[in-house]
Amino acid sequence: MTTATAFDNLRIVLVETSHPGNIGAVARAMKNMGVGQLVLVNPRRFPDDEAVWRAAHAADLLERARVVTSLEEAVADCGLVVATSARDRTISWPVLDAREACQKLAGEAAAHPVAVVFGREAHGLSNEELHRCNLHLCIPTDEGYNSLNLAMAVQIVCYELRMALQGEGSGDPMAEWDQALATHQDMERLLVHFEQVLTKIGFLDPRAPRQLMTRLRRLLARTRPDWMEVNILRGMLTAMEQAADPPGALPLQDGNPAGDG
């Protein structure tokens, strides 16, 4: 696949942006670096004249921007989704700096769509949104002043994406994988299936789920199964579900070793 097509697979996702000027500034930053796919999740004001004004000569990118109602819709067809975050979290997640993350994104962009997700100007992404992403990206800043505005952060990421795509290759072992990696939508359906079956067999108590599904989500995000592996897991889950209801079977005992708080 050509570099041009790899650029076409790069997606910037903005979640609930409050100021239309920031959307325009992001579009300008993207066009500077040749990244042309912008998706907006529930923007407060869009379309808006201020966005067009701030975009300068990138107004065409705004015209092509896709507006959706959920993060799930924005990244459903993506093979790799990276969230931007600078917050500490109770359950740690794989975190890379901007350069490392963009090298990984560039290495996979030739095979499938990839996305970088930016949160709200005031408080970023929620924990639930962060957990829906494979990796987290952090832009290191000086401890004395660690505030980056949205367009600045997007500019840094798009620059690193461009440099990675124009480099000599990512060295990513997944680049030559024999099967297509599962999409974000595939993974969400697998997790729903896991939750249904684990509840049915008594392994997950919906009244006190604790962190079981979050840790399972992290495991799957870290291992990056391909579509065939997802189908195998779903086949196993279906078999478990069927085996849980044999005639005259005794109830299964609950056991949840991952149910820490």
C-alpha positions in Angstrom: 0.0 0.0 0.0 1.4 3.5 -0.8 2.3 6.2 1.6 -0.5 8.3 0.3 -3.0 5.6 1.2 -1.4 5.3 4.7 -2.0 9.0 5.2 -5.6 8.5 4.1 -6.0 6.0 7.0 -5.0 8.4 9.7 -7.9 9.8 11.6 -8.1 12.5 14.3 -11.1 12.3 16.6 -12.2 15.2 18.7 -14.7 14.4 21.5 -17.2 17.1 22.6 -15.1 20.1 21.6 -16.6 23.1 23.2 -15.1 25.9 21.1 -15.5 26.0 17.3 -12.3 28.0 16.9 -10.4 25.0 18.3 -11.9 22.8 15.6 -10.7 25.2 12.9 -7.3 25.4 14.4 -7.1 21.6 14.5 -8.1 21.4 10.9 -5.2 23.8 10.0 -2.7 21.8 12.0 -3.8 18.6 10.3 -3.6 20.0 6.8 -0.1 21.3 7.5 1.0 17.7 8.0 -1.1 16.0 5.3 -3.6 14.3 7.7 -7.1 14.8 6.2 -9.6 12.7 8.1 -11.4 14.5 11.0 -14.3 13.1 13.0 -16.1 15.1 15.6 -18.1 13.5 18.4 -20.9 15.7 19.6 -19.2 19.1 19.1 -21.0 21.9 20.9 -21.0 24.3 17.8 -20.4 22.9 14.4 -20.6 24.0 11.6 -19.6 27.5 12.6 -18.1 30.5 10.9 -15.4 30.8 13.6 -14.2 27.3 12.8 -13.9 28.2 9.1 -12.1 31.4 9.9 -9.6 29.7 12.2 -9.0 26.9 9.7 -7.7 29.4 7.1 -6.9 27.4 4.0 -8.0 24.1 5.6 -11.8 24.8 5.2 -12.0 21.9 2.8 -11.1 19.6 5.6 -13.9 21.0 7.7 -16.3 20.4 4.8 -15.3 16.7 4.8 -15.4 16.3 8.6 -17.8 13.6 9.8 -20.0 14.4 12.9 -21.1 11.4 15.0 -22.8 10.9 18.3 -20.5 8.5 20.0 -16.8 7.6 20.3 -17.8 4.0 19.3 -19.2 5.3 16.0 -16.1 7.4 15.4 -13.7 4.5 15.6 -15.8 1.4 14.8 -13.8 0.4 11.7 -10.3 1.2 13.2 -7.7 -1.5 13.8 -5.8 0.7 16.3 -7.2 3.4 18.5 -4.9 5.6 20.7 -6.2 8.0 23.3 -4.4 11.2 24.4 -4.2 11.5 28.2 -2.0 13.0 30.9 -4.0 11.7 33.9 -3.1 9.1 36.5 -5.6 6.3 36.6 -6.5 3.5 39.1 -5.9 0.7 36.5 -2.8 1.4 34.5 -2.9 1.2 30.7 -0.2 0.9 28.1 1.2 4.5 27.7 3.6 5.7 25.0 5.0 9.1 24.3 3.9 10.9 21.1 6.8 9.6 19.0 6.5 6.0 20.1 2.7 6.0 19.6 2.9 7.6 16.2 5.5 5.1 15.0 3.1 2.4 16.0 0.2 4.1 14.3 2.2 4.7 11.1 3.2 1.1 11.0 -0.4 0.0 10.9 -1.9 2.7 8.8 -1.0 0.8 5.6 -3.3 -2.0 6.7 -6.3 -0.4 8.2 -7.7 2.9 9.6 -6.1 4.1 12.8 -7.3 6.9 15.1 -5.9 9.3 17.7 -8.6 10.5 20.1 -8.5 13.9 21.8 -10.8 14.8 24.7 -12.6 17.8 25.9 -10.7 21.0 26.4 -11.5 21.3 30.1 -11.1 17.7 31.3 -10.1 15.4 28.5 -11.5 11.9 28.1 -13.5 10.0 30.7 -12.2 6.7 32.1 -14.8 4.8 30.1 -13.6 6.5 26.9 -9.9 5.8 27.7 -10.7 2.2 28.3 -12.2 1.9 24.8 -8.7 2.6 23.3 -5.8 0.2 22.8 -3.1 2.5 24.0 -2.7 5.9 25.6 -0.5 8.7 24.3 1.1 11.2 26.6 3.0 14.4 25.3 5.8 15.0 27.8 5.9 18.7 29.0 7.8 20.7 31.5 6.5 20.2 35.1 6.4 23.9 35.6 3.7 24.4 32.9 2.1 21.3 31.4 -0.9 22.8 29.7 -1.2 22.3 25.9 -4.2 23.6 24.0 -6.0 21.3 21.7 -4.6 22.5 18.4 -1.0 22.4 19.8 -1.5 18.8 20.9 -2.9 17.8 17.5 -0.1 19.6 15.7 2.6 17.6 17.7 0.8 14.3 17.0 0.3 15.0 13.3 4.0 16.1 12.9 5.1 12.8 14.6 2.8 10.8 12.3 4.2 12.5 9.2 7.8 11.9 10.3 7.0 8.2 11.1 5.4 7.7 7.7 8.3 9.2 5.9 10.8 7.2 7.8 12.4 3.8 7.0 9.7 1.7 8.5 8.2 1.0 11.9 9.8 -2.3 12.8 6.3 -3.3 14.0 6.0 -7.1 14.2 2.3 -6.8 13.5 2.9 -5.2 10.1 3.3 -8.6 8.4 0.6 -10.4 10.4 -1.1 -13.2 8.5 -4.7 -12.1 9.3 -6.3 -8.7 9.6 -6.5 -7.4 13.1 -9.9 -7.2 14.7 -11.6 -3.8 14.4 -12.7 -1.8 17.3 -16.3 -2.9 16.6 -15.3 -6.5 16.6 -13.6 -6.1 20.0 -16.7 -4.4 21.5 -18.9 -7.2 20.4 -16.5 -9.7 21.9 -16.5 -7.9 25.2 -20.3 -7.8 25.2 -20.3 -11.6 24.5 -17.8 -12.1 27.4 -19.9 -10.2 29.8 -23.1 -12.1 28.9 -21.4 -15.5 29.2 -19.4 -14.8 32.4 -22.6 -13.6 34.0 -24.5 -16.6 32.9 -22.0 -19.1 34.3 -21.7 -17.2 37.6 -18.1 -16.0 37.1 -19.3 -12.3 37.0 -21.7 -11.0 39.5 -23.5 -8.0 37.9 -24.4 -6.7 41.3 -20.7 -6.4 42.3 -18.7 -6.5 39.0 -15.8 -4.6 40.5 -13.0 -4.3 37.9 -13.3 -7.6 36.1 -14.6 -6.3 32.7 -12.2 -3.4 32.8 -9.2 -5.7 33.3 -10.5 -8.1 30.6 -10.8 -5.1 28.3 -7.2 -4.1 29.1 -6.0 -7.6 28.4 -7.6 -7.7 25.0 -6.5 -4.1 24.1 -2.9 -5.1 25.0 -2.9 -8.4 23.1 -4.5 -7.1 19.9 -6.2 -10.3 18.5 -6.9 -10.7 14.8 -10.3 -11.3 13.4 -9.8 -15.1 13.3 -8.7 -15.2 17.0 -11.8 -13.1 17.9 -14.0 -15.7 16.1 -12.3 -18.5 18.0 -12.9 -16.8 21.3 -16.5 -16.1 20.5 -16.9 -19.8 19.4 -15.5 -20.8 22.8 -17.9 -18.5 24.6 -20.8 -19.9 22.7 -19.7 -23.5 23.6 -19.4 -22.4 27.3 -22.9 -20.9 27.2 -24.4 -24.1 25.8 -22.5 -26.3 28.2 -23.8 -24.2 31.1 -27.3 -25.5 30.5 -27.1 -29.3 30.1 -30.2 -31.3 31.3 -30.0 -31.8 35.1 -26.8 -29.8 35.5 -25.9 -28.4 38.9 -25.3 -24.7 39.3 -21.8 -23.5 38.6 -19.9 -22.0 41.6 -18.9 -18.4 41.4 -15.2 -17.6 41.2 -13.7 -14.2 40.3 -10.0 -14.0 40.9 -9.8 -10.6 39.0 -12.4 -8.8 41.0 -10.2 -6.4 42.8 -11.2 -2.9 43.4 
